[in-house]
Amino acid sequence: MEMEKKNIAILILAIALVASGVGNIIFMLPPIEPAAPVSKSFVVGTGSGPSDLDPVRSWDSASNDVIEQVCEGLYMYNLSDPDLGIVPRLASDFGTWDATGTKLTVPLRTGVLFHDGTKFNASSVVWTFERINYFINASGMPWILNETISQIHSLYEFPNGTTILDPVTPVTVNSEYSITLNLRAPYAVFEPLICYVTAFMLSPASTPQFEYVDTAYGKIVGTGPFVYDYYVADTEVKFHRWDSYWRTLAFFEDVTFAVIEDSTTRNNAMLGHTIDYLLGSMSSLFPTYDADVSITHRSGGRAMSYYYLGMNTKRINQTWRQAISYAINYTYIISELQDDTVYRSNGPLAPDFPGYNASIKAATWNLAKARTIVKSMGFAAALTADNLTTGTNADAWKALTLQTWNYSYNIGNDFREDLYPVLKNNLELIGIEVIDQGMSWSDFIYRAYGYMEPGGYDSLMLYWIGWGPDYLSPFNMIAPLFSNKSASDSAQYYNADVEKWLEEVLEETDAAKRATLYSKILHQIVEVDMPHAFGYHPYQHSVHSADIRGVQYNAMGGFYVYPMYRV
């Protein structure tokens, strides 16, 4: 500021001298340096590329992150709103339900183009929902091969397996910009459901209606702020700005998702400023990020995602699952492996999630109880059920090999790698040998969804994974993980009572009775059957370059480059 004042004073003096006729005096003014142009490129560091590029098949966060930059649905959550309210997107307003609760009439936005120039209108919506019906086999046709049915089919089914959308006419066209969505029966969380990527629109002119978009060589063509360019497997995903976007144009002209599987390398890229936004930050580096004025580390609220140790219920019976649940040192995992950046879970629902019940309590570390459970099965009769981890009795427990199970995880994920020796140490104290089964991300995620041959789910015994909400309903956190009709029930858990209660909860209109049903479900899963060792929920952490603005920090973990910009 002082230099600016000095230059102004010199200019005033020069003008005065020229005006007085003293024109032979020459002033040497300092040159004005042009400001550096603000970069319109944006680089995201991510741990993995998309497993599935097609919205009707996408199930993991890495795939969703790609699709959400390119495609849009009728509605979405307002990620800038702490309450995460639903807002219209390709719908021009909220829809209207008929008296039966089975027909939702929706006005559509005009003037929207797909990236190939195709007009978005009612026929686009018809095409999209007919495509969804095909890939969930709503018609029940026997010639639809099992491998053709999408892993997301459970999202569009009632708990009894009946599909939600009308199998013949899922959408009625009222006019070019008005449609009615037709359901078989009332479904209380339908509007939240279609906020999820599975109902996002692709261009009918550029997408095969009855084939999946190929992740390696195909392209998704949506209406969103960025155009999908290509994916080089395990290297990068490229996008460029859609200059005919119906909203204000995106600030960034090109976007790159740089795939850096190793978390240390990825975090070092953030410290070296070769990326602008970090997905998957290491808690051990938070103090370093906090000390760097060129990096923003935002921490605070509690996220709604849930992380757990899954146990294959077909290989590991209920009694062993209970013993394992009490044998794990959760405090060590949270404090030492995660540096207290997460907090303990009491089931799949985080405390801020609708339907959370504080009276439901997950197993805590209690080695004596775990050993007592093992002894109840007739093992280790001569040994003592105490809490000691060292000494003669502990050594005797370690010497046993009552069961041998593998622990599966994706290599390159530091936490999951570091969890192996913890599980090995914890579980050998109750006579279980844990075998390391690290693998690539794609192998791991496809096994977790039962799509990897040979074995699928059966090749997993113990595994650490997470789940985030697709939409804000307890049903969406419970049914996918604990219903045997779901592709995400990788623990292969089944309980007839839980299935019955899940059917009842969608039909129940009384909020208090619905809460009672959810409490019964959670009690059975968390406190009795224990198909998971319930791990933790994270606190929210975002790490990005300090010159990035417009970030939508949110508890759901949704990541959209739009409307970010650089200052």
Secondary structure, DSSP 8 states (H G I E B T S, - for coil): -HHHHHHHHHHHHHHHHHHTT-TT----------------EEEEEES---S--STTT--SHHHHHHHHHH---SEEE-TTSTT--EEESSBSS--EE-TTS-EEEEEB-SS-B-TTS-B-SHHHHHHHHHHHHHHTTTT--TTS-GGGS-TTGGGGB-TTS-BSB-SS-SEEEEETTEEEEEBSS--TTHHHHTTSGGG----TTTS-TTS---TTT-----SSSEEEEEEETTTEEEEEE-TT-SSS--S-SEEEEEE--SHHHHHHHHHTTS-SEESS--GGGHHHHHH-TTEEEEEEEE---EEEEEE-TTTS-HHHHHHHHHHS-HHHIIIIISTTSEEE-SSSS-TTSTT--TT-------HHHHHHHHHHTT--TTS-----SSSHHHHHHHH--SEEEEEEEETT-HHHHHHHHHHHHHHHTTTEEEEEEEE-HHHHHHHHTT-STTTGGGG-SEEEEEE--SSSSHHHHHHHHH-TTSTT-TT----HHHHHHHHHHHH---HHHHHHHHHHHHIIIIIII-SEEEEEEEEEEEEEETTEE-----TT-----TT-EE-
